[in-house]
């Protein structure tokens, strides 16, 4: 199976199981929402790239020009900005989830930081090589916030719960993306590695959710 399709299938499976659990445990809804939003964001980005961004680049190449040197205008420019906003929605969502689950606080600060990052992306277009550094900065900020919240949770000595396990898996995989994943090199050239890492994460979430559903059935 194509790696991208496998990633979509794994994401959809994890999200569906998260919603199945959220029906019984409302406190699991933030995880279900994050997985659902990630799937929708990736489908949206794929549609933008194939229907708007890629044809615009092909049109520039047809004129014998370099697409990397020609800034987009009009709807193509809007599509690029939306694509960037959807890309950083995942690390922002991970940070928001960690704050919600591990500290039980509303993640308004993440929303403000996300809006600021989007405004910066729009204001600094065309970004060129700076785009990768911006993505890395967003990822590092999200990881610092998430790991800080995880430390708070450890110090609180709260009992282990399904939502804490699921959030811990997501945060751990995001940390792997930064330390040993595509962010160590050129993210645009090594994104296949990121897909592989994310598939492992979604499969782990599927396993954890299935185990929880199985235990709940055994207890009834």
C-alpha positions in Angstrom: 0.0 0.0 0.0 1.2 3.5 -0.7 2.8 5.1 2.3 0.6 8.2 2.2 -2.6 6.1 1.9 -1.4 3.9 4.8 -0.9 7.0 6.9 -4.4 8.2 6.1 -5.9 4.8 7.0 -3.9 4.6 10.2 -5.0 8.2 11.2 -8.7 7.4 10.4 -8.5 4.2 12.4 -7.0 5.9 15.4 -9.6 8.7 15.2 -12.5 6.4 14.9 -11.4 4.3 17.9 -10.8 7.5 19.9 -14.4 8.7 19.1 -15.7 5.2 20.1 -14.1 5.6 23.5 -15.1 9.3 23.8 -18.7 8.2 23.7 -18.2 6.5 27.1 -15.5 8.8 28.4 -16.1 12.4 27.4 -12.7 13.4 28.7 -11.2 11.5 25.8 -12.8 13.9 23.2 -9.8 16.2 22.9 -7.7 13.3 21.6 -10.4 12.3 19.2 -10.7 15.9 18.0 -6.9 16.3 17.5 -6.7 13.1 15.5 -9.7 14.1 13.4 -8.4 17.6 12.7 -5.0 16.1 11.8 -6.7 13.8 9.2 -8.8 16.7 7.8 -5.8 19.1 7.7 -3.7 16.6 5.7 -6.5 15.9 3.3 -7.0 19.6 2.9 -3.3 20.2 2.3 -3.2 17.4 -0.3 -6.1 19.0 -2.1 -4.5 22.4 -2.1 -1.2 21.1 -3.4 -2.7 19.0 -6.2 -5.5 21.3 -7.3 -3.9 24.8 -6.8 -0.2 24.8 -5.9 1.2 22.1 -8.2 -0.6 23.4 -11.3 0.6 27.0 -10.6 4.2 25.7 -10.3 3.8 23.7 -13.5 2.6 26.9 -15.3 5.6 28.8 -14.1 7.9 26.0 -15.3 6.2 26.0 -18.7 7.4 29.6 -19.1 11.0 28.4 -18.5 11.1 30.0 -15.1 12.0 28.7 -11.6 8.9 28.3 -9.4 11.1 28.8 -6.3 12.1 32.2 -7.5 8.6 33.4 -8.5 6.2 34.4 -5.6 2.6 33.4 -6.0 -0.1 35.9 -6.2 -3.9 35.8 -5.9 -5.6 32.5 -5.0 -2.3 30.6 -5.3 -0.8 32.8 -2.6 -3.9 32.2 -0.4 -3.5 28.4 -1.0 0.2 28.6 0.1 -0.7 30.5 3.3 -3.5 28.0 4.1 -1.2 25.1 3.5 1.3 26.5 6.0 -1.4 27.2 8.6 -2.6 23.6 8.3 0.9 22.2 8.6 1.6 24.0 11.9 -1.8 23.1 13.2 -0.6 19.7 14.3 2.3 20.7 16.6 0.1 23.5 18.0 -2.7 20.9 18.6 -0.2 18.6 20.4 0.8 21.4 22.7 -2.8 22.3 23.4 -3.6 18.7 24.1 -0.7 18.3 26.5 -1.8 21.4 28.4 -5.4 20.3 28.6 -4.6 16.7 29.7 -1.6 17.1 31.9 -2.3 20.5 33.6 -6.1 20.6 33.2 -5.9 24.2 31.9 -7.4 25.7 28.9 -4.7 26.2 26.1 -5.5 29.8 25.2 -1.8 30.6 25.0 -1.4 28.0 22.3 -4.2 29.6 20.3 -2.5 33.0 20.6 0.9 31.6 19.6 -0.7 29.8 16.6 -2.4 32.9 15.4 0.9 34.8 15.8 2.8 32.2 13.8 0.2 32.3 11.0 0.4 36.1 10.9 4.2 35.9 10.7 4.0 33.4 7.8 1.7 35.7 5.9 3.7 38.8 6.5 7.1 37.3 5.6 6.0 35.7 2.3 7.9 34.6 0.2 9.9 32.8 2.9 12.2 30.5 0.8 14.7 28.6 3.0 13.3 30.5 6.1 10.1 28.3 6.0 11.9 25.2 7.3 13.4 27.3 10.2 9.9 28.6 11.0 8.5 25.1 11.0 11.3 23.9 13.3 10.8 26.9 15.6 7.1 26.0 15.9 7.9 22.4 16.5 10.5 23.2 19.2 8.1 25.6 21.0 5.3 23.0 20.9 7.7 20.3 22.3 9.0 22.6 25.1 5.4 23.3 26.2 4.3 19.6 25.9 7.3 18.3 27.8 6.9 20.9 30.5 3.3 19.8 30.9 4.3 16.1 31.0 6.8 17.0 33.8 4.0 18.7 35.8 1.9 15.6 35.4 4.7 13.3 36.6 5.2 15.5 39.7 1.5 15.4 40.5 1.6 11.6 40.8 -1.9 11.3 39.3 -3.0 7.8 38.4 -2.3 6.6 34.9 -5.3 7.1 32.5 -6.0 6.3 28.9 -6.0 9.9 27.9 -2.6 10.4 29.6 -1.1 7.3 27.8 -2.5 8.5 24.4 -1.2 12.0 24.9 2.2 10.6 26.1 2.5 8.6 22.9 1.8 11.6 20.8 4.2 13.8 22.6 7.0 11.1 22.5 6.6 10.7 18.8 6.7 14.4 18.2 9.9 14.5 20.3 11.3 11.8 18.0 10.4 13.9 15.0 12.6 16.7 16.2 15.6 14.7 17.6 15.8 11.9 15.1 13.3 12.6 12.4 13.0 14.9 9.4 13.6 18.1 11.3 17.3 17.1 11.7 17.8 17.6 7.9 15.7 19.1 5.1 12.1 18.5 6.1 10.9 18.8 2.6 13.3 16.1 1.3 13.0 13.7 4.3 9.2 13.8 4.9 8.9 10.2 4.0 10.7 9.4 7.2 8.2 11.5 9.0 5.3 9.5 7.5 6.9 6.3 8.7 7.3 7.7 12.3 3.7 9.0 12.3 2.3 5.7 11.1 4.0 4.0 14.0 2.4 6.5 16.3 -1.1 5.9 14.9 -0.6 2.2 15.1 0.4 2.5 18.7 -2.7 4.6 19.4 -4.9 2.0 17.7 -3.4 -0.7 19.9 -3.9 1.3 23.0 -7.5 2.2 22.1 -8.3 -1.4 21.2 -6.9 -2.7 24.5 -9.1 -0.2 26.3 -12.2 -1.2 24.4 -11.4 -4.9 25.0 -10.9 -4.4 28.8 -14.2 -2.4 29.0 -16.1 -5.3 27.3 -14.5 -7.8 29.7 -15.6 -5.8 32.7 -19.3 -5.8 31.6 
